């Protein structure tokens, strides 16, 4: 788990620098735990070793969700381009609704077309970030606007490294990575992050991640 630990450490460092710079997401972020815990997860959801490590060593802090019916999650901003929500492990079952489990009310039915080993861990505008819990290193997929899920990282570690790259560069642009007139991502931001992402993810996965995040 050394590579995942290093990636998460790097991610949290960039997340904290960004949030502190702009006063964002106090008590609504991803934080390392003081001591590892056994995460509370619906027994029907099987975690990969990498997800087990993530949830046992990191907490999705969401102060406004405490004592409410709100789904607890950590918010992660990539400038003004994308806002991701990473759901807490105790609410993973709710995050699977509409994907693995379908229906309007309990008892929900299990979808015939959704692989049980595909676990939705986060979303952007309700579009899912998916981990394949059966495959080595926990590859990450993303589905955009109801389309087919495409691979964005060959491992969970690579995914968090990619997010760290995007956040770090967004901070150098004061969070303003979109052109305020055209609403397109600034070419100079893409020129800065794309080669770094390709070094971590490869060309095809980088293309898929940029598409998913609407960069």
Secondary structure as GFF3:
##gff-version 3
##sequence-region A 1 215
A	DSSP	alpha_helix	2	22	.	.	.	ID=ss1
A	DSSP	beta_strand	30	32	.	.	.	ID=ss2
A	DSSP	alpha_helix	49	57	.	.	.	ID=ss3
A	DSSP	beta_strand	58	60	.	.	.	ID=ss4
A	DSSP	three_ten_helix	63	65	.	.	.	ID=ss5
A	DSSP	beta_strand	73	78	.	.	.	ID=ss6
A	DSSP	beta_strand	82	87	.	.	.	ID=ss7
A	DSSP	three_ten_helix	89	91	.	.	.	ID=ss8
A	DSSP	alpha_helix	92	95	.	.	.	ID=ss9
A	DSSP	beta_strand	101	102	.	.	.	ID=ss10
A	DSSP	beta_strand	109	110	.	.	.	ID=ss11
A	DSSP	beta_strand	118	124	.	.	.	ID=ss12
A	DSSP	beta_strand	127	132	.	.	.	ID=ss13
A	DSSP	beta_strand	140	142	.	.	.	ID=ss14
A	DSSP	beta_strand	150	153	.	.	.	ID=ss15
A	DSSP	alpha_helix	156	172	.	.	.	ID=ss16
A	DSSP	alpha_helix	187	201	.	.	.	ID=ss17
A	DSSP	alpha_helix	203	212	.	.	.	ID=ss18
###
